[in-house]
Amino acid sequence: RWFPQRNFPFRCLQISSFLNRSWARTDALAWLGELQPYVWKNDSDTIRFLKPWSQGTFSDQQCEELQHLFRVYRSSVTRDIQEFAKMLHIAYPLEVQVSAGCEVHPGNTSESFLYAAFQGRDILSFQGTSWVPAPDTPQWVARVIEVLNDDQGTREMVQSLLNDTCPQFVRGLLETGKSELDRQVKPEAWLSSGPAPGPGRLLLVCHVSGFYPKPVWVMWMRGEQEEPSTQQGDILPNADETWYLRVTLDVVAGEAAGLTCRVRHSSLGGQDIILYWEQSRASAGLIAGAVLVSLLIAGGLLTCWFKKRSSYQDIL
């Protein structure tokens, strides 16, 4: 059985929003590593498959059983949250987030997780066979934990889903999604300058785009020494499910000479991309010079044309 060289945790995120007792919506997303195979909108009774391999190795019947189970769960959790809000006198509006999933490892081992948050703050999790409170939670969470742990049937179902169904499902996804999960796309990189940070200073910008998978190392260097003032932005998604990263360095204008941007990525086979700041500036100067020469030539041609045209008009 093929097993990936890197980890692909399976993560589901549920967001339930309650404006008041009569208005609620629940939406859900799921990721396998960096890829999103599923989405479940509040106005749909069906989880939408976004990848051709989203069903994994589960049969149509197994998938339909899971769909039915999650439909029941969504209606039940909405009702239960509203009942808890009433019982504990919790004011609206409110939001509950649930993050759950699992990660499989070689040797048929796995680990699973389920966490719940209220208004963006962790309040409880499922550990082993029961619900436990997060540290420093409000007092009313203890009452919620008590009610949840009294429901043995639900606890057994959650335990089965996390420890049995989830790992089995993910192993099937790793098998059917192998070609996409294992793909490597080389990055493109280029340099530019950003807005001047201050008098006599330069903001050097190294752009890296179009790479997959997401892990990448980008650093401004002087020789073989890393520049400690390198600032890395967030790794952002492109529309084609590759990634983009912007890395900057604020330097004194006279000290930019000798700086390089180095890019390391698994797709490059150990051959780093190295971009030299002086060469990028020289290239920019050549381009600007070429544009200027082109404009001068065009201007000269236009001048000659107008002179000839006026000469013809004088003859006529």
C-alpha positions, 0 to 999 in steps of 0.5 A: 500500500502506498503511503505519502512521504508527508503528513495529510491530516484530515480536518473538518471545521463546523461553524454554527451561528445563532442570531437568536432562538429562531435563526441559526445556520451551520456550515462545514468544510473539510481538508486533507492536508492543504486540499479541500475535498468537501464543503457543506453549505447550510442550505444543502442536505448533501455534503458536496464532493469537490474532488473526483477522489472524494469518496475514497474507497467507501461504497455508495452505500457507506457514503450515503449512510455517513451523509444521513448520519451527519444530517441527523447530527446537524439538526440535533446539534442545532437543537441542543445548542439552543437548549443549552443557551436557554438552560444556561441563560446564554445571550444571543448572538452566539457562535460555536465552532467544532474542529474534528478529524484524524491523521493516519501513520504508517503501521496502521496507527492513527490519532484523532481529535475533536475540539469545540469552541464558543465565541472563538474560545476553546471550551471542551474536547473529546478525549478517549471515551468522554468529554472534558473541559478546556482549561480556564473555561466558564463555570457553565461548561461543567454543566454542559460536560455533565449532560454530554457525558450522561449520553452514553450512546452519543459518546460511543458513536463519537468514539467510533467515528473518530477512532474507526471510521475516520482513519479507515476513510482517510486511508481510502482517500490517500489511495484514491487521491495519490496522484494529486496528493503526491504532485510537485509543482516548481515555484517561480521567483522574482525580485522587486522593490517595495515602498521606501521604508524611510530616507536612504533605505530600500525594501527588497521584495522576493516573490515566490509563486506557483509552488505545491506542496505548501512547505517552502523556505525563502530567505534573504542572504548575504553570501551563506549568511541568513539576513536576520531581518528577513520578514516573511508574509503569509503563504497565500493560495492561488486559484489553481491550488498552488501557493504564493509567498512574499518575503521582504528585507529592509536595508540601507540603500548602500548595503543592498549590493551582494544580497540574494534571495534563496528559495528551497522547495521539495519540487526543486530536487535540492537545487535552490533558486538563487536570485541576485539583487544587483542582476535584477536591478541591472535587468530593470535598467536594461529594460528601462533603457530599451524602452527609452531607446524605443520611444526615441526611435519612434519619436524620430520616425514620427518627426520624419513622417510629419516633415515629409508629409508637410513637404508633400503638402507644400508641393501640392 
